[in-house]
């Protein structure tokens, strides 16, 4: 999902299609979002939108309106979520966070959300909760459509941690709070710990893995003057991205295998699919949604609502050919047209 100054856009990098979304139901100062399959939230098929459509889950943070002595003013902050459906081309009602522990809701970070089971988890900024600075995730249950807050482990140095999903459950990876022995030995920040949240009621964090980076990273890879931090994860791979102060490495939680992926200094690393080959169904669906005729590999024209019949020797290369031919504007659900390359990557606060 992309964000221009005034619009939200869903971008399909393989085809170059942009879907310009209608304005959300309420304004926001900060936001984060996720694009999920409309039929199955855990779907990982890159072509699924052409089969089932997609939903956009948008988390927004804005000022809370209030009235005193007939004077309207804004106080505190409200965190809410709304869902956009492609087929209906509209947003759902908003669902606000209800948590009596907060007089002012925490602000959502624009990091990659975590999808675990039937819930999305969005990282929240470090914030004060009952007099203590905490790290937490905003949990949105896709079934119940309720918002709640999940606090990071108490014994984790949470300022440099990251939520992720592993085979053992919803997890948090980061450096453990230094104890006296670690500080005395000078290795308090050289380990990455992974905690997993239980399914109990209430859920409990337990330490499930410790990764000693000094034993798996190259010599001199760790900058002793720098605090190690988790700066990203690879969804579905149980792999976290660690900034050592010198370089950024991927670390596989189970095998402990590492890979150098670039220089230090990034606040967040976003992993994405580098290349995806369009399938038959994808190319045919593009033709169906187009209003103007498109010449198929057989030389015949296929108008919107019709699809060329590919079979036998006419293989995937024909599908690629159709995708390459589509260079004119694509009409979005809101009726506006968007061309490839005209949208901006959304980051930072809208202010």
N, C-alpha and C positions, 0 to 999 in steps of 0.2 A: 504494500500500500504506500502511496506517495501523498505528499501534502504540498500544495502550492500555497501562496499566501492566503487565499480565500476558499480553496476547494480541497476536497479529498478525492483521490483518484486511485482506482485499482488498476495496476499495470501488469500485463502479461508479457514478459520479456521475450518469449519465444516468437510470438506473432506480432508484437508491437502494439497490440490493442490496448486502449485505455478506456476505462469506464468511469465517467465523471459522476460522482454520487450527488444526490440532492443534499441540501444543507441539513445537518443534524438537528434534532428537535430542540436543542438549547445551545447557547454559546459556551465556549470553553477558553481557558487561558493555556492549559496544558492538556495534552492528549497522548494516548497510545492506542494501538489497534492491532487486530489480527484478522486475516482472511481465512475462513474455514469452509469446508465443503458443506453445502446446505443439507445433504442427506446424512452424512456420517462425519462427525466432528473429528474422528481420528483418521480420516482418509488421507493417504499420502500419494495418491495418483495425480501426477502433474496435469492430466487431462480432465480431471473430474468435473471442473466447472462446466465443460461442454455437455456433460451428462446430467448433472444434478443442479447446476447453478452454484452460487456461492453466497455466503453470509459474511458480513463485516461486523466484528465486535469492536465497538469504539468506547474507550474509557475516557471521560472528560473530567476536568477539574475546573470549577468556576466559583465565583463569590456567592455566598448565601445572602439572598435579599431578606431584609427585616424592616419592621415599621415601629417607630416609637413616637408617640404624640403626633400621629398623622404625618410623620416625616419618614420617607423611605430612605434606607441606607443599606450598605453591604457590610457584612461582618462574617469573619471566618471563611471557610472553604467547604465546598460540597464536591464529593467524588461520586460520579454516576456512570452508568453504562447504558448503551442503546445498541440494537442489532439492526443492521440494514440487510434486506433480502433482495437479491437481484430480480427474481421473478415478479415480486410485488412492486419493486422499485419504490420502496418506502422504508422508513425507520420505524422501529417498534417504540413503545413507550419507554421512558427512562426508568432505570432501577437505581435508587440511591443507596449508598452505604449507610447502614444503621448500626452504629456501635457507640454505646454510651460512654466508653472510655475516652472518646475524643470530643473535645470542644471545637476543634478545627481538624478537618480531614487532612491526612497526609497527601502529598503531591505525587502523582505517578511519574515514573521515569520512562523515557522513550527507548527502552531496551527491548530486545527480543522477548516476547512472552513465552511461557512454558505451557505446553498442552500435556496434561497428565490425566488419563482416564477421561471423565466427562467434565473437566474443569480447565479453565485458563487461569494462569497465574501471571500477574504483572508486577514487576519490581516497583517498590515505593521508595522515595527518597528517605535518607536517614531523618528521623523526626523524634520529637519528644512525646513520650507516652508515660503519663503518671510520674513525671520527674526524671525519667530515664531515657537516654538516647538509644533508639532501637532501629534495627533493619527489619523490614517486613515485606510480604507479598500480598497483593490484593487478589483474592480468589473469586472468580466468577463461575458459579455452577451453571453449566449450559442446560441442565435439565430443570432444576428448580428456579433458575434465573435469579439467584440471590448473590449478593456481594458479602464477603467477609474478609477479615485480616488474619494472615498466618505469620506469626513472629518467627524470626530466625532463631537458631539454638542460642541459649543463654551463654554458653561457654565458647562461642565463636567470636573472633574479631570481625565483626559484621561489616565494617566500613569497606572491606575489600573482598566481600564474598559474592556468591552468585547462586541463584536457585536454578535447578535443572531436574530432569526426570531420568531415573536409572532403572535397571531391571529390578532393583529392590524397592523402588518406590519414589515418591517425591523427595528430593534431596536438596541439601545446601552444601556448597563447596567453598572453603575459605581457609584462612589460617586460624589456628586455635589461639585463644588468649594465652599470652606467655605466662609460664609459671617460673618460680625462682630457679629451678634446676636448668631449665632451658636457657634462661637469660645468662646464668653463670657459665654455661657451655658455649654461649654465643650462637646457638642454632635455633633460637625461638621462632624465627620467621622462615625457616627453610623447609617446613613441612606444610603440605596442603591436606586438610582433613575433610572428610565427607560424612555428613550426618544424614540419616534417613528418617522420615516422619512415619510413625506407625499408623495403623488404621484404628487404633483404640479410641475410646471416647472418655476423656479428651485425648487427642493424639499426643504422642511423646516423641521427642527427638532422641536418637541414639547414634553414637559414633560407629560407623560401619567400615571406614577405610581411612588409612593414613598413607600419604605419599611423600617419601623423603626425596626431595628434589635434588639434593646434593649427590645422591647415588645414581640418578637416572639422567641428569642433564650433563652436557659437556663441561669440562673443567673451565672455571672462570665464567660460567654462564650466569651466575648469580651475583648481583651487585649488592654487597653487604650494607651499603648506605641506603638501599631502596627496600621498601616493604613489599613483599610479594603480594600480588593481587590476581584474583580470577576476573578476567575481562570478557568472557564469552563462553559459549558451549556449542557443540554440534548436535542438533536435535536427532534423537534416535540412535546416536553412536556412543553414548556414555563417555563423551570426550569433552574436556574442559580446556579453555585457552588461558594460559598463565603468563603474566608479564613478570619477568625475572629482574627487571631493571636494566638489562642489557639487550635481551631479545624476547620475542613472544613465542611460546611453544604450545603445541597441543599435547595434552596428556590423556591417554586412555586410562580410565579409572580402574578397570579390571586388569588389563595386561601390563600397565605402566609404560607402554611404549610412548615415545615422544617424537615430535617433529618440529623443527625450526620453521616458522612461517613468516618471520619478518622482524623488523626493528622494534624496540621498545617505544612506548610513548602513547599508544592508543588507549583511550578510555573504555572503548567497547569494541569487540570484534564480532562481526555478523557473518556467520557461515551461510552459504547459499549454493544451490545447484549450479554448477558452472555451465553445463550444456545439457539440453534435452532434445531428443529427436522427436518431431511431431509425429503422431500416429495417424492412421487413416481416418479414424473417427474425428480427430481434431481438424484435419484439413476439410473434410466434408462439412463439418459443423460451421466452419468459417464461411464456406460458400453459401450455406443456408441462410446465415444471418446477414449476408450482403444483399443490398437491393439492386446493384448493377450487375449486368452479365459478366461472367468470368470465363475465359476460354480454358477448357480442360485440356489435359495432355492429348486427348483423342481428336482435338480440333473442334469439338462441339461446344456450344455455350451452355453454361448452367446458371440460371437465375436464382434469386433468393427463393428459398423454399424447395429448391431442387438440388440434388447432389450428384456429382459424376459417379459413375459406377466403375470402381477399380477392381480388377481381378486378374489372376494369372500373372503374366509377365509385367503388367503395369503395377509396379511395386512402390515402395516407400519414396523413391526418387520423385514420383509424380506428385505425391503429397507435398514434398518439399517445394516443388516447382510452384504450386498454387500459393503456398505461404509466401514465397519470394515475390510473387506478382502483386500482392496486396500492398499498395503504397498510398492509396487515397485515404482521406479521413474516414474514421469509423464512427458511426453514430452511437452515442452513449445512452444509457437508460434514461437520463434526464432530458434527452433531446438535443444536447449540445454535441459538438464534434471535437474530437481530440486527436491530434497527430502524434506519432512517436517523437520523443525528444522535446516536447513542449511543457512537460511538467517538471517540478523540482522535487528533490529528495526532502522529505519532511523531517526536521530535526529542530531541537530547541523549543523555546516557549513562543506561543503566539502572543505578541505584546504590542 
